[in-house]
Amino acid sequence: MNASVPLWSMAVLTVIILIAIIPVLRALRAWRGRPHLTADESSEAAAAPLTRLQKHAWFSLGAGVLTLAVISALISTYGAAEYWHNDSFRLTVVGIFIAGLAACATLLTTSAGGLHAARLDERDRQVLSKGGAFQTALIVISLAIWLIALGEKFHDDGAVPMVYLNLIFGSTVLMTFIGQSLGILVGYWLGERLGQA
């Protein structure tokens, strides 16, 4: 393999990460434009109990990260080829994926929409509106990492095995929920630190 390929790949990944961070920086700039809390107000906000949306975001983040970690550990241990050829192993991984996905989706949709939408206050709605920036950034960065890692691994072969399409799809879906949960939590944290209307 050409020695310049890894350097080129790292340059591309860096550019993609910088582009992906743009929506995050825009969200941070919007928060910075808000009035700052006094020290007493900050202490009071930090001591306040978690909102329903925050609790659900924490649980969803935990479920998403745990699911991604377990599946990554299984694929790393047994290999992508085993996942592709062994039906029972594949069904086990898919079962873990669906369980984690259902947990994330249920937690976030019941707190951010549907019957519970009336329980959201103005602060909750603002956090939800800004959370998408973090979600987008995480998805773009994860896709860039997949693209470059697979390009490096299969550069000499000239083709990437089909199994990786499934793995890319699954990780991207999980990153969507992880990113939304992270965006919600960061939004509340910024609200406490930088002030809220």
Contacts in CASP RR format, 6 or more apart in sequence:
PFRMAT RR
TARGET T0000
AUTHOR 0000-0000-0000
METHOD contacts of the structure
MODEL  1
MNASVPLWSMAVLTVIILIAIIPVLRALRAWRGRPHLTADESSEAAAAPL
TRLQKHAWFSLGAGVLTLAVISALISTYGAAEYWHNDSFRLTVVGIFIAG
LAACATLLTTSAGGLHAARLDERDRQVLSKGGAFQTALIVISLAIWLIAL
GEKFHDDGAVPMVYLNLIFGSTVLMTFIGQSLGILVGYWLGERLGQA
1 152 0 8 1.000
1 155 0 8 1.000
1 156 0 8 1.000
5 152 0 8 1.000
5 155 0 8 1.000
6 152 0 8 1.000
9 148 0 8 1.000
9 151 0 8 1.000
9 152 0 8 1.000
10 148 0 8 1.000
12 144 0 8 1.000
12 148 0 8 1.000
13 144 0 8 1.000
13 145 0 8 1.000
13 148 0 8 1.000
16 140 0 8 1.000
16 141 0 8 1.000
16 144 0 8 1.000
17 141 0 8 1.000
17 144 0 8 1.000
19 140 0 8 1.000
20 136 0 8 1.000
20 137 0 8 1.000
20 138 0 8 1.000
20 140 0 8 1.000
20 141 0 8 1.000
20 144 0 8 1.000
21 137 0 8 1.000
23 132 0 8 1.000
23 133 0 8 1.000
23 136 0 8 1.000
23 137 0 8 1.000
24 133 0 8 1.000
24 134 0 8 1.000
24 137 0 8 1.000
26 133 0 8 1.000
27 130 0 8 1.000
27 131 0 8 1.000
27 132 0 8 1.000
27 133 0 8 1.000
27 134 0 8 1.000
27 187 0 8 1.000
28 190 0 8 1.000
30 130 0 8 1.000
31 130 0 8 1.000
31 187 0 8 1.000
31 190 0 8 1.000
31 191 0 8 1.000
31 194 0 8 1.000
31 195 0 8 1.000
32 194 0 8 1.000
33 194 0 8 1.000
34 191 0 8 1.000
34 194 0 8 1.000
34 195 0 8 1.000
34 196 0 8 1.000
34 197 0 8 1.000
35 195 0 8 1.000
35 197 0 8 1.000
36 194 0 8 1.000
36 195 0 8 1.000
37 45 0 8 1.000
37 192 0 8 1.000
37 193 0 8 1.000
37 194 0 8 1.000
37 195 0 8 1.000
37 196 0 8 1.000
41 195 0 8 1.000
42 192 0 8 1.000
42 193 0 8 1.000
42 195 0 8 1.000
45 191 0 8 1.000
45 192 0 8 1.000
45 195 0 8 1.000
45 196 0 8 1.000
46 192 0 8 1.000
50 58 0 8 1.000
51 123 0 8 1.000
51 124 0 8 1.000
51 188 0 8 1.000
52 111 0 8 1.000
52 116 0 8 1.000
52 119 0 8 1.000
53 111 0 8 1.000
53 112 0 8 1.000
53 120 0 8 1.000
53 124 0 8 1.000
53 127 0 8 1.000
53 128 0 8 1.000
53 184 0 8 1.000
54 184 0 8 1.000
54 185 0 8 1.000
54 188 0 8 1.000
55 111 0 8 1.000
56 107 0 8 1.000
56 108 0 8 1.000
56 110 0 8 1.000
56 111 0 8 1.000
56 112 0 8 1.000
57 107 0 8 1.000
57 108 0 8 1.000
57 111 0 8 1.000
57 180 0 8 1.000
57 181 0 8 1.000
57 182 0 8 1.000
57 183 0 8 1.000
57 184 0 8 1.000
57 185 0 8 1.000
58 181 0 8 1.000
58 185 0 8 1.000
59 103 0 8 1.000
59 107 0 8 1.000
60 103 0 8 1.000
60 104 0 8 1.000
60 107 0 8 1.000
60 108 0 8 1.000
60 177 0 8 1.000
60 180 0 8 1.000
60 181 0 8 1.000
61 178 0 8 1.000
61 181 0 8 1.000
61 182 0 8 1.000
61 185 0 8 1.000
62 181 0 8 1.000
63 100 0 8 1.000
63 103 0 8 1.000
63 104 0 8 1.000
63 107 0 8 1.000
64 100 0 8 1.000
64 103 0 8 1.000
64 104 0 8 1.000
64 174 0 8 1.000
64 177 0 8 1.000
64 178 0 8 1.000
64 181 0 8 1.000
65 178 0 8 1.000
66 100 0 8 1.000
67 96 0 8 1.000
67 97 0 8 1.000
67 99 0 8 1.000
67 100 0 8 1.000
67 101 0 8 1.000
67 103 0 8 1.000
67 104 0 8 1.000
67 174 0 8 1.000
68 171 0 8 1.000
68 174 0 8 1.000
68 175 0 8 1.000
68 178 0 8 1.000
70 96 0 8 1.000
71 93 0 8 1.000
71 96 0 8 1.000
71 97 0 8 1.000
74 83 0 8 1.000
74 89 0 8 1.000
74 92 0 8 1.000
74 93 0 8 1.000
74 96 0 8 1.000
75 83 0 8 1.000
75 93 0 8 1.000
75 167 0 8 1.000
78 86 0 8 1.000
78 89 0 8 1.000
80 161 0 8 1.000
80 163 0 8 1.000
80 164 0 8 1.000
80 167 0 8 1.000
81 161 0 8 1.000
81 163 0 8 1.000
82 89 0 8 1.000
83 89 0 8 1.000
83 90 0 8 1.000
83 93 0 8 1.000
83 163 0 8 1.000
83 166 0 8 1.000
83 167 0 8 1.000
84 90 0 8 1.000
84 161 0 8 1.000
84 162 0 8 1.000
84 163 0 8 1.000
97 170 0 8 1.000
97 174 0 8 1.000
100 174 0 8 1.000
101 173 0 8 1.000
101 174 0 8 1.000
101 177 0 8 1.000
104 174 0 8 1.000
104 177 0 8 1.000
104 178 0 8 1.000
104 181 0 8 1.000
105 177 0 8 1.000
108 177 0 8 1.000
108 180 0 8 1.000
108 181 0 8 1.000
110 116 0 8 1.000
112 120 0 8 1.000
112 128 0 8 1.000
113 120 0 8 1.000
120 128 0 8 1.000
122 197 0 8 1.000
123 191 0 8 1.000
123 196 0 8 1.000
126 197 0 8 1.000
127 183 0 8 1.000
127 184 0 8 1.000
127 187 0 8 1.000
127 188 0 8 1.000
127 191 0 8 1.000
128 184 0 8 1.000
130 183 0 8 1.000
130 187 0 8 1.000
131 179 0 8 1.000
131 180 0 8 1.000
131 183 0 8 1.000
131 184 0 8 1.000
131 186 0 8 1.000
131 187 0 8 1.000
132 179 0 8 1.000
132 180 0 8 1.000
132 183 0 8 1.000
133 183 0 8 1.000
134 179 0 8 1.000
134 180 0 8 1.000
134 182 0 8 1.000
134 183 0 8 1.000
134 186 0 8 1.000
135 176 0 8 1.000
135 179 0 8 1.000
135 180 0 8 1.000
135 182 0 8 1.000
135 183 0 8 1.000
138 175 0 8 1.000
138 178 0 8 1.000
138 179 0 8 1.000
138 182 0 8 1.000
139 172 0 8 1.000
139 175 0 8 1.000
139 176 0 8 1.000
139 179 0 8 1.000
142 171 0 8 1.000
142 172 0 8 1.000
142 175 0 8 1.000
143 168 0 8 1.000
143 172 0 8 1.000
146 164 0 8 1.000
146 168 0 8 1.000
146 171 0 8 1.000
150 160 0 8 1.000
150 164 0 8 1.000
151 160 0 8 1.000
154 160 0 8 1.000
154 161 0 8 1.000
END
